[in-house]
Amino acid sequence: MNLFTTPHEKSKTRVVVAMSGGVDSSVAASLAHQAGYDVVGVTLQLYDYGQAQGKKGTCCAGQDIYDARVVADKMGFPHYVLDYEQHFKAEVIDDFVDSYLHGETPIPCVRCNQKVKFKDLLVTAKDLGAQALLTGHYIRRLGGDGQGTLHQAIDLTRDQSYFMFATTQEQLDFLRFPLGGMPKTEVREHARQLGLEIAEKPDSQDICFVPDGKYAQAIERLRPGAIESGHIVDPSGNILGEHSGIIHFTIGQRRGIGIGGTDPLYVIGLDPVTHQVMVGPKEMLRCESVTLKETNCLIPTEELAQLENLTVKYRSAQTPVSARFELEPTGAPRVVFLGNEYGVSPGQACVFYSGSQVLGGGWIAKSHRYGFK
């Protein structure tokens, strides 16, 4: 394993590895150590919901910290636990709750990368004398030591590029992703060959501070009394039913609305002020374009606007779709879809691609739909 394109004496080259206690980051750290680098493992104590509730499967639980330490002890490199709970709450958890209460669909994993891992932890890595910060993300960094480009993982079923759009060029030049060229099966095989006890450990499937996937219950616990009931209405404002909180709905949702009828109805609008959930036919979800905020571009916007092969993802699991980038008269970035796209939700991310290369992205501030104001 070579983490740098310029010559480095590995034994004198320190790298910090962000270790969550899972298979991926454990293998990344172990392979770097096996290659001869001076490895320092760091686990972030973010939110100990799993330990408090006696549940497993969350990246921040006490068991995961223990698992990371066991790997470091076995391989023979130092391991530290850093308490980032207060910062994580302010930058990630509170943002998650606020977004849901405003009728948006947030992505806390992006905020965690943006505000914690690739910001504060990166500074800590430099303070420890490291020349790179390694993570177990499935994404590739190509190019020289000072001119890296970001690309989708070889295994597209594991690709995490959508969650990395906010990575800046300065951060990218310091980051390394050893697993981006491997399928998950190869990563687990490395874990077995290295004799790691976590080789068969299941992947975490939920947000770390909501390990059971019950977002509404988590928000009620984190912000007691903040969830308000309201009306379900049609596009003309006619009341069709009642609901127990807009956080139970997302734009584009069809099932679980609680409204009968012969024609299928979809959630087409969420109003955090009146607490109304608006439903209508699928055609009212057809989206022409989106306005973005907090945009991060890894190439100049002028070049982005001229790309003829630009594609974007506005959901993490979708195949990239053709689009055009432009600036509104106000200067706000806008992405215009070249095909028919449905159910695009504010609060999600819109990530830019050219082939496998990630060109940045932004948060969706507003979706512009055909015939819907």
C-alpha positions as CSV (number, residue, x, y, z in Angstrom):
1,M,0.0,0.0,0.0
2,N,1.4,3.4,-1.0
3,L,-0.6,6.4,0.3
4,F,1.6,9.0,-1.4
5,T,2.9,9.5,-4.9
6,T,6.1,11.3,-3.8
7,P,8.8,9.3,-1.9
8,H,8.1,8.9,1.8
9,E,10.0,6.8,4.4
10,K,7.0,4.9,5.6
11,S,8.2,4.2,9.1
12,K,8.7,8.0,9.6
13,T,5.4,8.9,7.9
14,R,2.6,9.3,10.5
15,V,-1.0,8.8,9.4
16,V,-4.1,9.1,11.6
17,V,-6.9,6.7,10.9
18,A,-10.5,7.5,11.9
19,M,-11.7,4.3,13.5
20,S,-15.4,3.7,14.1
21,G,-15.0,0.2,15.4
22,G,-16.4,-1.3,12.2
23,V,-14.7,-3.6,9.6
24,D,-13.9,-0.9,7.1
25,S,-12.0,1.5,9.2
26,S,-10.3,-1.3,11.1
27,V,-9.0,-2.8,7.8
28,A,-7.9,0.6,6.6
29,A,-5.9,1.1,9.7
30,S,-4.5,-2.4,9.8
31,L,-3.4,-2.4,6.1
32,A,-1.6,1.0,6.6
33,H,0.2,-0.4,9.7
34,Q,1.1,-3.6,7.8
35,A,2.5,-1.5,5.0
36,G,4.9,0.1,7.4
37,Y,3.3,3.5,8.1
38,D,3.4,5.1,11.6
39,V,-0.4,4.6,12.4
40,V,-2.3,6.4,15.1
41,G,-6.0,5.2,15.5
42,V,-8.6,7.8,16.7
43,T,-12.2,7.0,17.6
44,L,-14.6,9.9,18.1
45,Q,-17.0,9.6,21.0
46,L,-20.0,11.3,19.4
47,Y,-23.2,10.1,20.8
48,D,-23.4,7.1,23.1
49,Y,-27.0,6.2,22.4
50,G,-26.2,2.5,21.9
51,Q,-24.6,2.1,25.3
52,A,-27.3,4.1,27.1
53,Q,-30.1,2.0,25.5
54,G,-28.3,-1.3,25.6
55,K,-28.4,-1.7,21.9
56,K,-25.7,-2.6,19.4
57,G,-25.2,-1.5,15.8
58,T,-24.5,2.2,16.3
59,C,-21.1,3.6,15.3
60,C,-20.8,5.6,18.5
61,A,-21.7,2.9,21.1
62,G,-19.2,1.8,23.7
63,Q,-18.9,-1.6,22.1
64,D,-17.6,0.0,18.9
65,I,-15.0,2.0,20.8
66,Y,-13.9,-1.3,22.5
67,D,-13.7,-3.0,19.1
68,A,-11.5,-0.3,17.7
69,R,-9.2,-0.5,20.7
70,V,-8.9,-4.3,20.3
71,V,-7.9,-3.9,16.7
72,A,-5.2,-1.3,17.6
73,D,-3.9,-3.5,20.4
74,K,-3.7,-6.5,18.2
75,M,-1.9,-4.7,15.4
76,G,0.3,-2.8,17.7
77,F,-0.4,0.8,17.1
78,P,-1.7,3.5,19.5
79,H,-5.4,4.3,19.8
80,Y,-7.1,7.3,21.3
81,V,-10.7,8.2,22.0
82,L,-11.7,11.9,21.6
83,D,-14.8,13.3,23.2
84,Y,-16.7,15.3,20.5
85,E,-20.2,14.9,21.9
86,Q,-21.0,18.6,22.5
87,H,-19.7,19.6,19.1
88,F,-21.5,16.7,17.4
89,K,-24.7,17.7,19.1
90,A,-24.4,21.3,18.0
91,E,-23.3,20.7,14.4
92,V,-25.1,17.4,13.5
93,I,-27.9,16.4,15.9
94,D,-29.5,19.9,16.3
95,D,-29.3,20.4,12.5
96,F,-31.0,17.1,11.9
97,V,-33.8,17.9,14.3
98,D,-34.3,21.5,12.9
99,S,-34.3,20.2,9.3
100,Y,-37.1,17.6,10.0
101,L,-39.2,20.2,11.9
102,H,-38.9,22.5,8.9
103,G,-40.2,19.8,6.6
104,E,-36.9,18.9,5.1
105,T,-35.2,15.5,4.7
106,P,-31.7,15.9,6.2
107,I,-28.6,13.8,5.8
108,P,-26.6,13.9,9.1
109,C,-23.8,11.7,7.7
110,V,-22.8,14.5,5.3
111,R,-22.9,17.1,8.1
112,C,-20.7,14.8,10.3
113,N,-18.1,14.6,7.5
114,Q,-18.4,18.3,6.8
115,K,-18.4,19.7,10.3
116,V,-16.6,17.0,12.4
117,K,-14.5,14.4,10.7
118,F,-13.0,16.4,7.9
119,K,-12.8,19.6,9.9
120,D,-12.0,19.1,13.5
121,L,-10.5,15.6,13.3
122,L,-8.4,16.7,10.3
123,V,-7.0,19.6,12.5
124,T,-6.3,17.1,15.3
125,A,-4.5,14.8,12.8
126,K,-2.2,17.6,11.8
127,D,-1.6,18.5,15.5
128,L,-0.5,14.9,16.0
129,G,2.1,15.4,13.3
130,A,0.3,13.3,10.7
131,Q,0.8,13.7,6.9
132,A,-2.6,12.2,6.1
133,L,-6.0,11.3,7.6
134,L,-7.3,7.9,6.5
135,T,-10.9,6.7,6.6
136,G,-12.7,3.6,5.7
137,H,-15.1,5.3,3.2
138,Y,-15.7,3.6,-0.1
139,I,-14.5,6.4,-2.4
140,R,-11.3,7.0,-4.4
141,R,-8.8,9.7,-4.3
142,L,-6.8,9.9,-7.5
143,G,-3.9,12.1,-8.6
144,G,-0.8,13.4,-6.9
145,D,-0.2,14.3,-3.3
146,G,-1.1,17.9,-3.8
147,Q,-3.7,17.7,-6.6
148,G,-6.1,14.9,-5.7
149,T,-9.4,14.3,-7.4
150,L,-12.4,12.6,-5.9
151,H,-14.0,9.6,-7.6
152,Q,-16.7,7.0,-7.0
153,A,-15.6,3.7,-5.5
154,I,-14.9,0.8,-7.8
155,D,-17.7,-1.1,-6.1
156,L,-20.7,1.1,-6.9
157,T,-22.9,-0.9,-4.5
158,R,-20.8,0.4,-1.7
159,D,-20.0,3.9,-3.1
160,Q,-20.2,6.7,-0.6
161,S,-19.3,9.6,-2.8
162,Y,-22.8,11.2,-2.3
163,F,-22.0,11.7,1.3
164,M,-18.6,13.3,0.5
165,F,-19.6,16.2,-1.8
166,A,-18.7,18.9,0.8
167,T,-15.1,17.8,0.9
168,T,-12.9,20.7,-0.1
169,Q,-9.8,20.6,-2.2
170,E,-7.6,21.5,0.8
171,Q,-9.2,18.6,2.8
172,L,-8.9,16.2,-0.1
173,D,-5.2,16.8,-0.4
174,F,-4.8,15.6,3.2
175,L,-7.2,12.7,3.0
176,R,-6.6,9.1,1.9
177,F,-9.2,6.3,1.3
178,P,-7.5,2.9,1.1
179,L,-10.7,0.9,0.5
180,G,-12.1,2.8,-2.6
181,G,-10.6,0.3,-5.0
182,M,-11.9,-2.8,-3.2
183,P,-15.2,-4.6,-3.0
184,K,-16.6,-5.3,0.5
185,T,-15.9,-9.0,0.1
186,E,-12.2,-8.3,-0.3
187,V,-12.2,-6.0,2.7
188,R,-13.7,-8.7,4.9
189,E,-11.2,-11.2,3.5
190,H,-8.4,-8.8,4.6
191,A,-9.9,-8.7,8.1
192,R,-9.9,-12.5,8.3
193,Q,-6.3,-12.8,7.1
194,L,-5.3,-10.2,9.6
195,G,-7.0,-12.2,12.3
196,L,-9.4,-9.3,13.3
197,E,-12.2,-10.4,15.6
198,I,-14.6,-7.9,13.8
199,A,-14.2,-9.6,10.4
200,E,-17.8,-10.7,10.4
201,K,-19.2,-7.7,12.2
202,P,-22.5,-6.5,10.5
203,D,-22.5,-3.1,8.9
204,S,-24.4,-0.3,10.7
205,Q,-27.6,0.4,8.8
206,D,-28.9,3.4,10.6
207,I,-27.9,6.9,11.6
208,C,-25.6,6.5,14.7
209,F,-27.8,8.5,17.1
210,V,-31.0,6.9,15.7
211,P,-29.9,3.2,15.6
212,D,-33.5,1.8,15.4
213,G,-34.5,4.1,12.5
214,K,-37.3,5.6,14.5
215,Y,-36.7,9.3,13.6
216,A,-39.9,10.7,15.1
217,Q,-39.3,9.1,18.5
218,A,-35.7,10.4,18.4
219,I,-36.9,13.9,17.7
220,E,-39.5,13.8,20.4
221,R,-36.8,12.7,22.8
222,L,-34.3,15.3,21.6
223,R,-36.8,18.2,21.3
224,P,-39.8,17.4,23.7
225,G,-43.1,19.0,22.6
226,A,-41.7,20.2,19.2
227,I,-43.9,17.8,17.1
228,E,-47.3,19.3,16.3
229,S,-50.3,17.7,14.6
230,G,-52.0,19.2,11.6
231,H,-54.2,18.8,8.6
232,I,-53.7,16.7,5.4
233,V,-54.9,18.9,2.5
234,D,-55.3,18.7,-1.3
235,P,-53.7,21.4,-3.6
236,S,-56.9,23.5,-3.2
237,G,-56.6,23.5,0.6
238,N,-59.5,21.1,1.2
239,I,-58.9,19.1,4.4
240,L,-58.7,15.4,3.7
241,G,-57.5,14.2,7.1
242,E,-55.3,14.7,10.1
243,H,-51.7,13.8,10.9
244,S,-49.6,13.6,14.1
245,G,-46.6,15.6,12.8
246,I,-44.9,16.6,9.5
247,I,-41.8,14.7,10.5
248,H,-43.6,11.5,9.6
249,F,-43.7,12.5,6.0
250,T,-41.3,13.2,3.1
251,I,-41.8,14.7,-0.3
252,G,-42.7,11.9,-2.8
253,Q,-44.1,9.6,-0.1
254,R,-47.0,7.4,-1.2
255,R,-47.5,4.8,1.4
256,G,-48.6,5.4,5.0
257,I,-50.3,8.7,4.3
258,G,-53.6,7.5,5.8
259,I,-55.9,8.8,3.0
260,G,-58.0,6.5,0.9
261,G,-59.3,7.0,-2.6
262,T,-59.3,5.5,-6.1
263,D,-56.3,7.5,-7.4
264,P,-52.9,7.3,-5.7
265,L,-51.9,10.3,-3.7
266,Y,-48.3,11.5,-2.9
267,V,-46.9,13.9,-0.5
268,I,-46.2,17.0,-2.6
269,G,-45.7,19.7,0.1
270,L,-44.9,20.1,3.8
271,D,-45.6,23.4,5.6
272,P,-43.7,23.8,8.9
273,V,-45.7,27.0,9.7
274,T,-49.2,25.8,9.3
275,H,-48.2,22.1,9.9
276,Q,-50.1,21.1,6.8
277,V,-49.2,18.0,4.7
278,M,-50.3,18.6,1.1
279,V,-51.0,15.6,-1.1
280,G,-51.7,15.3,-4.8
281,P,-51.1,13.3,-8.0
282,K,-47.6,12.1,-9.0
283,E,-47.4,14.6,-11.8
284,M,-47.2,17.4,-9.3
285,L,-43.9,16.0,-8.1
286,R,-42.2,16.4,-11.5
287,C,-39.3,18.6,-10.8
288,E,-37.7,21.0,-13.4
289,S,-34.8,22.3,-11.4
290,V,-33.4,22.9,-7.9
291,T,-31.8,25.9,-6.2
292,L,-28.8,25.0,-4.1
293,K,-27.2,26.5,-1.0
294,E,-23.8,25.9,0.7
295,T,-22.4,24.7,-2.6
296,N,-18.9,23.2,-2.7
297,C,-17.3,23.1,-6.2
298,L,-14.1,21.2,-6.9
299,I,-13.7,22.9,-10.3
300,P,-14.6,26.5,-11.2
301,T,-18.3,27.1,-11.6
302,E,-17.6,28.4,-15.2
303,E,-16.2,25.0,-16.1
304,L,-19.1,23.3,-14.3
305,A,-21.6,25.3,-16.4
306,Q,-20.0,24.3,-19.6
307,L,-19.9,20.5,-19.0
308,E,-21.9,18.6,-21.5
309,N,-21.6,15.3,-19.6
310,L,-22.7,16.6,-16.2
311,T,-24.7,14.2,-14.1
312,V,-26.1,14.6,-10.6
313,K,-27.6,12.6,-7.8
314,Y,-30.2,14.0,-5.5
315,R,-30.6,10.7,-3.6
316,S,-27.8,8.6,-2.3
317,A,-28.8,5.3,-3.9
318,Q,-29.9,6.6,-7.4
319,T,-28.1,6.3,-10.7
320,P,-26.7,9.8,-11.7
321,V,-29.1,11.7,-14.1
322,S,-28.2,14.2,-16.8
323,A,-28.4,17.8,-15.8
324,R,-27.1,21.3,-16.4
325,F,-25.5,23.7,-13.9
326,E,-26.2,27.4,-14.0
327,L,-26.3,30.5,-11.9
328,E,-29.6,32.3,-11.2
329,P,-29.7,36.1,-11.6
330,T,-29.2,36.4,-7.8
331,G,-26.0,34.3,-8.1
332,A,-27.5,31.3,-6.5
333,P,-26.5,27.9,-8.0
334,R,-29.2,26.1,-9.9
335,V,-29.3,22.6,-11.3
336,V,-31.6,22.0,-14.3
337,F,-32.7,18.4,-14.9
338,L,-32.7,17.2,-18.5
339,G,-35.2,14.5,-17.9
340,N,-38.3,13.9,-15.8
341,E,-37.4,13.7,-12.1
342,Y,-39.8,13.2,-9.2
343,G,-39.9,13.7,-5.5
344,V,-36.9,15.9,-5.1
345,S,-36.8,17.1,-1.5
346,P,-35.3,20.2,0.1
347,G,-32.8,19.3,2.7
348,Q,-31.2,16.6,0.6
349,A,-28.0,17.0,-1.4
350,C,-27.5,17.4,-5.1
351,V,-24.1,16.0,-6.0
352,F,-22.2,16.7,-9.3
353,Y,-20.4,14.1,-11.4
354,S,-18.4,13.9,-14.6
355,G,-18.1,10.2,-15.3
356,S,-16.7,8.7,-12.0
357,Q,-15.3,12.1,-10.8
358,V,-17.1,13.9,-8.0
359,L,-17.1,17.7,-8.8
360,G,-18.8,18.8,-5.6
361,G,-22.5,19.6,-4.8
362,G,-24.8,21.5,-2.6
363,W,-27.8,21.3,-0.3
364,I,-31.2,21.6,-2.0
365,A,-32.8,24.8,-0.8
366,K,-35.8,24.7,-3.1
367,S,-37.2,22.5,-5.8
368,H,-39.0,24.0,-8.8
369,R,-41.8,21.9,-10.0
370,Y,-43.9,22.0,-13.1
371,G,-47.2,23.7,-12.4
372,F,-46.6,23.8,-8.6
373,K,-45.9,27.1,-6.8
